[in-house]
Amino acid sequence: MEINMREELTAALKEAMKAKDTLRLSTIRLIQSAIKDQDIAQRTAGKPELSDGEILQLMAKLVKQREESAKIYDENNRPELAEKERAEIAAIATFMPRQLSEDETRDAISKAIAETGAAGIKDMGKVIAALRAAYAGQMDFGKASGIVKDMLK
């Protein structure tokens, strides 16, 4: 039986509490809070709660926010704050699947283009949607969309 993301996060939260791992504990709470916020937004819009794939996308967004913050802290000579952001990134990453390499990303995009029958830039949305469904949390869709655009030219 496959464990879902919510159960995995709850188990990790309990584990972090027992281990008195304050950084991991606060990071897991941060993730759960972001999930809860999205669930509320979904419910308000009459949609179901987040799926595991959507939770992975949310975590990728949290990682990206922390990377941007760490970069800003580095630029402003605040290495201790940048280090905290990187530690949070590492904690979030433990819940995410392995990221695809550049070559694996290109292969996945080629396959998605073939499967969707995309013929040009106007079909880019179909390709990205197929990639999001199949590779949630495993690729940077910002970079992937640039590659898709190049391949569909």
ABEGO torsion letter per residue (X at the ends): XBBBAAAAAAAAAAAAAAAGBAAAAAAAAAAAAAAAAAAAAAAAAGBBBBBAAAAAAAAAAAAAAAAAAAAAAAAAGBAAAAAAAAAAAAAAAAABBBBBBAAAAAAAAAAAAAAAGBABAAAAAAAAAAAAAAABGABBAAAAAAAAAAAAX
